[in-house]
Amino acid sequence: MQNFEDYTPEMLVYYNSLKDPLKKRLADSNFAIGDMQSLAAAAEMLAQAGMGGLPE
């Protein structure tokens, strides 16, 4: 489960630009997300696993 209190404003904007199914999977994940790069990598991994939903 992700702790959104640790997200920077930039990370929150990126997260909120994702489609809802991907946001839910990402929020429920155990990925170690500490910066924008790790957030984008986790979203990309989930999207490639068939979730879709990355921002254009």
DSSP file (Angstrom, degrees, kcal/mol; ACC not computed):
  #  RESIDUE AA STRUCTURE BP1 BP2  ACC     N-H-->O    O-->H-N    N-H-->O    O-->H-N    TCO  KAPPA ALPHA  PHI   PSI    X-CA   Y-CA   Z-CA
    1    1 A M              0   0    0      0, 0.0    27,-0.2     0, 0.0     2,-0.2   0.000 360.0 360.0 360.0 133.5    0.0    0.0    0.0
    2    2 A Q        -     0   0    0     25,-2.5     2,-0.8    24,-0.1     3,-0.1  -0.541 360.0-138.7 -86.0 148.6    1.4    3.4   -1.0
    3    3 A N    >   -     0   0    0     -2,-0.2     3,-1.6     1,-0.1     4,-0.2  -0.885  15.0-171.3-105.6 100.1    1.7    6.3    1.4
    4    4 A F  G >  S+     0   0    0     -2,-0.8     3,-1.1     1,-0.3    -1,-0.1   0.651  76.9  75.6 -70.5 -14.4    0.6    9.4   -0.7
    5    5 A E  G 3  S+     0   0    0      1,-0.2    -1,-0.3    -3,-0.1    -2,-0.0   0.762  94.0  53.6 -65.6 -23.4    1.7   11.8    2.1
    6    6 A D  G <  S+     0   0    0     -3,-1.6    -1,-0.2     2,-0.1    -2,-0.2   0.549  87.1 104.9 -87.2  -8.4    5.3   11.1    1.0
    7    7 A Y    <   -     0   0    0     -3,-1.1    28,-0.0    -4,-0.2    27,-0.0  -0.493  69.6-128.9 -75.9 141.0    4.6   11.9   -2.7
    8    8 A T     >  -     0   0    0     -2,-0.2     4,-2.2     1,-0.1     5,-0.2  -0.392  31.4-102.5 -76.5 164.7    5.9   15.3   -4.0
    9    9 A P  H  > S+     0   0    0      0, 0.0     4,-2.1     0, 0.0     5,-0.2   0.889 125.1  53.5 -55.3 -39.2    3.4   17.5   -5.8
   10   10 A E  H  > S+     0   0    0      1,-0.2     4,-2.1     2,-0.2     5,-0.2   0.905 108.2  49.6 -62.5 -41.8    4.9   16.4   -9.2
   11   11 A M  H  > S+     0   0    0      1,-0.2     4,-2.9     2,-0.2    -1,-0.2   0.889 109.6  51.4 -65.1 -39.6    4.4   12.8   -8.2
   12   12 A L  H  X S+     0   0    0     -4,-2.2     4,-2.6     2,-0.2    -1,-0.2   0.885 108.4  51.2 -65.9 -38.4    0.8   13.4   -7.3
   13   13 A V  H  X S+     0   0    0     -4,-2.1     4,-0.9     2,-0.2    -2,-0.2   0.935 113.3  45.5 -62.7 -45.7    0.1   15.2  -10.6
   14   14 A Y  H >X S+     0   0    0     -4,-2.1     3,-0.9     1,-0.2     4,-0.5   0.944 113.2  49.5 -62.2 -48.3    1.5   12.2  -12.5
   15   15 A Y  H >< S+     0   0    0     -4,-2.9     3,-1.4     1,-0.3    -2,-0.2   0.912 109.9  51.0 -57.5 -44.8   -0.4    9.7  -10.3
   16   16 A N  H 3< S+     0   0    0     -4,-2.6    -1,-0.3     1,-0.3    -2,-0.2   0.664 101.5  62.8 -70.2 -16.1   -3.7   11.5  -10.8
   17   17 A S  H << S+     0   0    0     -3,-0.9    -1,-0.3    -4,-0.9    -2,-0.2   0.588  86.3  95.8 -83.1 -10.1   -3.1   11.5  -14.6
   18   18 A L  S << S-     0   0    0     -3,-1.4    36,-0.2    -4,-0.5     2,-0.1  -0.401  87.4 -99.3 -76.3 156.1   -3.2    7.7  -14.7
   19   19 A K    >>  -     0   0    0     34,-1.8     4,-2.3    -2,-0.1     3,-0.6  -0.450  38.7-106.2 -74.1 152.1   -6.4    5.9  -15.5
   20   20 A D  H 3> S+     0   0    0      1,-0.2     4,-2.4     2,-0.2     5,-0.2   0.831 115.1  52.2 -53.2 -45.3   -8.4    4.6  -12.5
   21   21 A P  H 3> S+     0   0    0      0, 0.0     4,-2.1     0, 0.0    -1,-0.2   0.906 113.7  45.3 -60.8 -38.0   -7.6    0.8  -12.8
   22   22 A L  H <> S+     0   0    0     -3,-0.6     4,-2.6     2,-0.2    -2,-0.2   0.894 110.6  53.7 -71.3 -38.9   -3.9    1.6  -12.9
   23   23 A K  H  X S+     0   0    0     -4,-2.3     4,-2.8     2,-0.2    -1,-0.2   0.914 109.6  48.9 -59.9 -42.4   -4.1    4.0  -10.0
   24   24 A K  H  X S+     0   0    0     -4,-2.4     4,-2.1     2,-0.2    -2,-0.2   0.938 112.3  46.6 -64.4 -46.4   -5.8    1.4   -7.9
   25   25 A R  H  X S+     0   0    0     -4,-2.1     4,-0.5     1,-0.2    -1,-0.2   0.904 115.2  47.5 -61.9 -40.2   -3.2   -1.3   -8.7
   26   26 A L  H >< S+     0   0    0     -4,-2.6     3,-0.8     1,-0.2     5,-0.2   0.911 111.0  50.4 -67.5 -42.8   -0.4    1.2   -8.1
   27   27 A A  H 3< S+     0   0    0     -4,-2.8   -25,-2.5     1,-0.2    -1,-0.2   0.861 114.1  45.4 -62.9 -35.7   -1.9    2.3   -4.8
   28   28 A D  H 3< S+     0   0    0     -4,-2.1    -1,-0.2   -27,-0.2    -2,-0.2   0.524  96.0 105.0 -84.7  -6.2   -2.3   -1.3   -3.6
   29   29 A S    <<  -     0   0    0     -3,-0.8    -3,-0.1    -4,-0.5    13,-0.0  -0.197  68.2-138.5 -76.5 166.1    1.2   -2.3   -4.7
   30   30 A N        +     0   0    0      2,-0.1    -1,-0.1   -28,-0.0    -4,-0.1   0.088  53.2 140.7-107.4  19.9    4.2   -2.9   -2.5
   31   31 A F        -     0   0    0     -5,-0.2     2,-1.2     1,-0.1     7,-0.0  -0.356  60.3-119.2 -61.8 142.2    6.6   -1.1   -4.9
   32   32 A A        +     0   0    0    -30,-0.1     2,-0.6     6,-0.0    -1,-0.1  -0.737  41.1 179.6 -83.6  98.5    9.2    1.0   -3.1
   33   33 A I        +     0   0    0     -2,-1.2     3,-0.1     1,-0.1    -2,-0.0  -0.903  21.8 145.3-109.9 115.1    8.3    4.4   -4.5
   34   34 A G        +     0   0    0     -2,-0.6     2,-0.3     1,-0.2    -1,-0.1   0.469  65.2  17.0-125.1  -8.1   10.5    7.3   -3.3
   35   35 A D  S  > S-     0   0    0      1,-0.1     4,-2.0   -28,-0.0    -1,-0.2  -0.936  85.7 -89.0-155.7 176.5   10.7    9.6   -6.2
   36   36 A M  H  > S+     0   0    0     -2,-0.3     4,-2.6     1,-0.2     5,-0.2   0.876 120.8  55.3 -61.6 -38.8    9.2   10.5   -9.6
   37   37 A Q  H  > S+     0   0    0      1,-0.2     4,-2.2     2,-0.2    -1,-0.2   0.913 109.5  45.0 -62.8 -43.9   11.5    8.0  -11.4
   38   38 A S  H  > S+     0   0    0      2,-0.2     4,-2.2     1,-0.2    -1,-0.2   0.845 112.4  52.8 -71.6 -31.8   10.4    5.0   -9.3
   39   39 A L  H  X S+     0   0    0     -4,-2.0     4,-2.4     2,-0.2    -2,-0.2   0.939 111.3  45.8 -64.8 -47.0    6.8    6.0   -9.6
   40   40 A A  H  X S+     0   0    0     -4,-2.6     4,-2.4     1,-0.2    -2,-0.2   0.891 112.8  50.9 -63.5 -39.6    7.0    6.2  -13.4
   41   41 A A  H  X S+     0   0    0     -4,-2.2     4,-2.4    -5,-0.2    -1,-0.2   0.908 110.7  48.3 -65.5 -41.7    8.8    2.8  -13.5
   42   42 A A  H  X S+     0   0    0     -4,-2.2     4,-2.3     2,-0.2    -2,-0.2   0.916 112.7  48.2 -64.9 -42.7    6.2    1.1  -11.3
   43   43 A A  H  X S+     0   0    0     -4,-2.4     4,-2.5     1,-0.2    -2,-0.2   0.899 111.7  50.4 -63.7 -40.5    3.4    2.5  -13.4
   44   44 A E  H  X S+     0   0    0     -4,-2.4     4,-2.6     2,-0.2    -2,-0.2   0.911 109.3  50.9 -64.1 -42.9    5.2    1.4  -16.6
   45   45 A M  H  X S+     0   0    0     -4,-2.4     4,-1.2     1,-0.2    -2,-0.2   0.928 112.9  45.2 -60.8 -45.7    5.6   -2.1  -15.2
   46   46 A L  H  <>S+     0   0    0     -4,-2.3     5,-1.7     1,-0.2     6,-0.2   0.894 112.7  51.3 -65.8 -39.3    2.0   -2.4  -14.3
   47   47 A A  I ><>S+     0   0    0     -4,-2.5     3,-1.5     1,-0.2     5,-1.0   0.907 109.5  49.6 -64.6 -41.3    0.9   -1.0  -17.7
   48   48 A Q  I 3<5S+     0   0    0     -4,-2.6    -1,-0.2     1,-0.3    -2,-0.2   0.753 100.6  65.6 -69.2 -22.5    3.1   -3.5  -19.5
   49   49 A A  I 3<5S-     0   0    0     -4,-1.2    -1,-0.3    -5,-0.2    -2,-0.2   0.375 133.9 -85.6 -80.5   6.4    1.6   -6.3  -17.4
   50   50 A G  I < 5S+     0   0    0     -3,-1.5    -3,-0.2     0, 0.0    -2,-0.2   0.506 102.2 109.7 108.7   5.1   -1.7   -5.5  -19.1
   51   51 A M  I   < -     0   0    0     -5,-1.7    -4,-0.2     1,-0.1   -29,-0.2   0.837  50.4-174.6 -82.2 -32.5   -3.2   -2.7  -17.1
   52   52 A G      < +     0   0    0     -5,-1.0    -1,-0.1    -6,-0.2    -3,-0.1  -0.186  36.5 119.4  64.0-169.3   -2.8    0.2  -19.6
   53   53 A G        +     0   0    0      1,-0.3   -34,-1.8   -35,-0.1    -1,-0.1   0.605  31.5 149.0  93.1  11.7   -3.7    3.6  -18.4
   54   54 A L        -     0   0    0    -36,-0.2    -1,-0.3     1,-0.1   -36,-0.1  -0.500  54.2-102.7 -74.7 149.6   -0.4    5.5  -18.7
   55   55 A P              0   0    0      0, 0.0    -1,-0.1     0, 0.0   -37,-0.1  -0.368 360.0 360.0 -67.7 153.0   -0.8    9.2  -19.5
   56   56 A E              0   0    0     -3,-0.1    -2,-0.0    -2,-0.0    -3,-0.0   0.476 360.0 360.0 -81.4 360.0   -0.1   10.2  -23.1
